Amino acid sequence: MTNAKKILITRESHETFILRINNKNRAFGFCHECESEAEIVSLDEAVSICGLRTSDLVKRVEDLTLHAIETEGGHLLFCRASLEKYASNGK
């Protein structure tokens, strides 16, 4: 029997996300997947745009079908362009 050691390495990173809100209360930010500035919408708006349940939206983000940014507080903000593309492709 060998005496193996386990070493746990943790890494913490921080990213700054700039959200710009125009005079029509629309929010814009940089979508890394689109590699451009995109309109960013809340979870409720995302549900309305593509008609998916919250759990299905999260799955689509995890499989990289939809683009989203997770805030430090755990909220998801969605790239509107990816939602509209998903909705127009018949889900």
N, C-alpha and C positions, 0 to 999 in steps of 0.2 A: 504494500500500500504506500503510495507516494503522498507527500505533504504538498499539495498544490496550493498556490496562493491565488486569490482573486484580486484583481486590481480594477477598480471602477474609475473610469475617466469621464468627467462631465465637462461640458462646454456650454457656456452661456453666451448668447449673442443678442444684440439689440439692433433693431432696424427702425429708422425713422420713416414714417409715411406721411406725406403732406397731402391733405385733403383740401381742395379748393372749392368753395361754395359760391355760385354765382347769384345774381339778383333774382333768379327764378327758383331759388332754393334747390338747385340741382348740384350734386357734389361730383367732383372730378379728382382723379388721382392717377398715378402711373400703374398700369397693369403690367407686371413682369412677363406674363405669358404672351400678351398681345404686343409687348415691347413698345407701347405708346400710351399716351394719356387717354383715359376712358372714363365714362360716367360710372360712378360707383353707387350702388343701391343697397338698401337694407334687406334683411331676410324677408320681411313682410312684402316688400316690393318684388323681390325675386320670386316668391311664391305666386304673386299675381301675374308676373310676366310670363312664366313658363308653365304654371299650373301643376308643379310638382309639390309633394308634401315636403316638409322640413327635412325629414330623415333622408328622403331621396335626393334632395339638394346637397346635403352633406356628403352622401355617397358619390355624387357626380363631381364634387370638389376633390374628394380623395382619389378618384380614378382619373383626375385631370381633364374631365370633359368640360367642366365649368371652372371659371377663374374666380378666385376669391382671396381676400386678405383677412387674416384673423387678427383682431386687435389684441392689445395686451390684456384687456378684460375678458377675452374669449368670444367676442362677437364676430360674426362673419359679415364682411362687406363684399358684395358681388360686382363683378364687371358686367355692366349691362349688355355690352356687345356679345359676350359669350352666352348670356341668357337668351338673347334674341336669336342668335344663330342656332342654339339648341332648339328653341321653340319652332323656328321656321323649318328645321330639318325633320319635323314630325316626331320629335322625341325619340 
